[in-house]
Amino acid sequence: MRILVSCSRPARVEPYLTALAGAGIAESERGVLTPADASRPDLDRLAAAADGLLLTGGDDIEPCRYGESPRTGITYRHFPGRDELEAALLAGARRAATPVFGICRGLQMLNVALGGTLWHDLPSERPGDVRHSIPEPLDALAHPVRVRPGGSELHELLRAPESAGEPAVNSRHHQAIRSLAPGLEVVAVAPDGVVEAVIGSDPRWWLRAVQWHPENLQAHELHRRLFAQFVAAARARAAAEAERIDTSELVEVESPRQGLDAFIEQRAPQWRPR
């Protein structure tokens, strides 16, 4: 079992690792990547060999990634190295159908990587009554999300009785999906129509992404189950891969999975939750 976690800065990854641990992921089963790794030539191979890829929250995505230019009057926080890192990881994940779970920026990056676009700045480009940026406290419930018709696992989770069909979520973002990428399906929206949750439409590739931050809402069962569903998909992939491998593949040349094991073994102690 091997899960890769992409983040901007070491100081921000701990809540995600804690949520993964709560879903049963051991320290030895996950490895963390930061923009410092963007120049690695094996990123796509690592993602293709992994059993799951978690894209965490973070900085704005450069508009050039979705064919646009920065807008006058908007304050951006770009991190090109993070964009480069995740573009390579998603290319490998797409090629190998590695399960992907995107959170906040992760939802936006997934949409951009698959051909969609973003609102650069909701307050100036799409003003409304819904507050999409409440930075503190991290678990403040900002607004409900409205679940669209559908029968996916994520639809069913968000429609659970305890949420009355409109679960409350936290929110701290100023960008959002504008045009939806091919291959994605909207599962839930905010009361003003901003996309809040998506799934992949290809049944061969497990994709889930949410605009809120479930890692800060682990006191609520619904948000714990988002991580549990991701981990279950990753474990199913790991089991299928283990069944596929036979002794004919055990050659002296290092396999992508062996390279991933070495990476995780090296990195895991550096990212131990305090």
N, C-alpha and C positions, 0 to 999 in steps of 0.2 A: 504494500500500500504506500503510495507516494503522492503527496499533494504539494503543488507549488503555490506560493503566496507572493503576489507582487504588491509593493508599496512604495511610497515616496521617501519616507524617512523612518529610521529605526524607532524613533520615539512614538510613532503613531500605530505601530503594528500590533502592540500587545493585546488590545481588546479583541482583535480578530483571532489571534492565536488562542486566547482564552475561550472564545466561543467555539473554535474547532476542538479544543480539548474537551469542552463540555459535550460535544457530539461524538467523543470517543477517539479523537486523533491524538496519538502519542507524539512526543517530541521527535522521535526517530522517524516519524511518518510524514514530516513536512519540512520543506525548505523555503527560505525567504529570499526573494530577489529584489534589489533596489536599482535605481538608475545607474549606480556604479557598475552594474553588470551589463549595461546596454551594449557594450562593445564585444561581449562574448559571441564567438562565431557559432555556438551550439545551442542558442536559445530555442530555435524552432524544434530541434531534436529533443531537448529537455522536455518541452511542452508536449510533444508527440508521445514521449515515453511515459509521461506522468499519468496518474489515474484521475487527477483533478487539478483545475487551475482556478484560484481565487483572485479576482481583481478587486482591490480595496479602494476606498475613497482617496481623494487627494486633489491635486491642482487641476487647473483648466487644461483642456486639450487644444493644441494650436489649431486655429481655423484652417490653416493650409492642409491639414490632414483630411478635411472634408471639402476642399476646393474653394475655400473662401478666404477673405482677408480680415484682419482685425478692424473693428468698427471704431470710429472716432467717438470719444467720450465714455468708453467702457474701460474699466480697470480689469486687466487680466493678470492671472498668476500662472504663467506657463512653466512647464518643466519638460523641455524637449526630450531629455534623456528618458523620462518615464514613458512618453509617447513611443519612442523608438523601441524601448524594452518590450512594451506590451503589444505593439504591432507584430514583432517577431514571435512572441509567445502565442498570440492568437493565430498566426499563420500556421504554426506547428499544431496547435490544438484543433484547428479546423481540418487540417489534413488528416489527422488521426482520430478525429471525433472524440477528443478528450473532453470530459464534462467541464463546463465553465460556469462559475457563479460570480456575477458582477454586482458590486455594491457602490451606489452613488456614482462617482466618476467611472467605476467599473461598468455600470450600465451604459454610460455615455460612450466609453471607449469601445465597447462591444458593438454598439450601434454604428459608430464611425468606421470601425474596421470592416464591417459588413456592407458599407456603402450608404449609410444614413448621414444626416446633418443634425446640427444642434442650434438651439437658441443660444446666442452668445451671452445674453444677459436678460433674465426674465423681468426684473423691475423696469428696465427701459424699453424692451422690445415687446413684452407681453404682460403689461401691468394688470393686476387684479386684486381681489380681496383676500386671497389665500396667502398666508405667510409661508414662504418656502425657505427662509433662512432664519432659524432660531439657533444660534450657535451654543448657547448655554441655557440650562444644563443639557448635557448630552442626551439625556433620556426624556427631555420634554416632548410631550405629544402635541404635535403642531396642527394636524388636520387628519381627517379620515381619508381612506382611499375607496373608490367605488369599483367593484369587480364587474368586469364585462362578462357576457355569456360565454360559456366554454366549459369543457369537461376535463381539463388537464389537472395534474396533481397540484399545481400552484393555484389554479382556480378554486379547487376544493378546499385547500388550506385557508385561503383568504376569505372564503365564504363560511368558515367554521362558525358554529352557533355562538361561541363565546365572543365573536367579533360582531355579531348581528349583521354580517354581510358587508360591513364597512369598517374594517380595522383601523385603529388610530396609529399613526406613525410619527416619528420625529422627522426633522427636515432641516438641512443646512447646505443648500446649494443655490447657485444663481444661474446655472446653465441647465439645460434639459433637452430631451429629444425633440427635434423639430420635424424632420421627415424621417419616417421609420425605414430602417434598412430592409432590403429583401431578405427573407428568411427569418424575420422576427414577427411575433404576434403580440399585440397589446393585451395584457391581462387585467390591469387596473389603472385607473387615472385618479388624479386629485379632483376635488369639486370644481376646479376651473378648467379641467381637461388636460392638464399637464400629465404626461405619461409617467407612471409610477412603478410599473412592473411589466416585464416582458418574458416570453419564452421563445425558444426556437421552434420553427414549424417543421423541421426535418426530424422525424422520429429516431433517426440513427445518431443524432448528435444532441446530447442533453445540454441545454442552455437555459439558464435562469438568471434574471437580473432585477434588482429593485433600486429605486431612487433614494430610499431612506437608509438608515443605518441600524440594521438589526443587531449588530455586534454590541450596541449600547442599550439594547432592550431585552437582554437575556433573562430579566425577571418575568417576562411574558412568554408563555408556552408557544404561542404562534411564531414568535421570532426565533426562539430556540429551534423550532421545527424546520425553519428555512435552512439552517446549517445542517440539521439532521438529514434532510432530503438530499442536500449536496453530498454529504459524506456517504449516504446510501448509494448514490449514483457512482461515486468514485470506487466504493468497495465492489459494486457489481462489475465495473470495468476491470478492476484488479483480478477478480475471480475468473472472469472470462479470459483474460490474458494468461493467467496461470494454467487454465485448462488447454489453451491453444499451444502453449510451449511444450515441445517434446524433446527427447534427447538428441534428435538430429540437429537441433539449434545450439547445442552446447559446444561451441567451438572456441578456439583460443582467442579469436578476435573479440575485443570488447564490444558488447551490445549497447544500444542506447540506454537500456534500463540499467546496466551496470554503471554507465557514466552518471546516470541520475542518482543511483544509490550512493556513489562516491561524493557527489555534490551535497546531498542531504546529510550524509554522515559528517561532512566537513562543516556545514553551516548550522546544524541544529543547536549545538551548545551556545552559539552566539545569540540565539533568539529564544532563550529560555524565559518565560514569563516570571516576573519577580513575585 
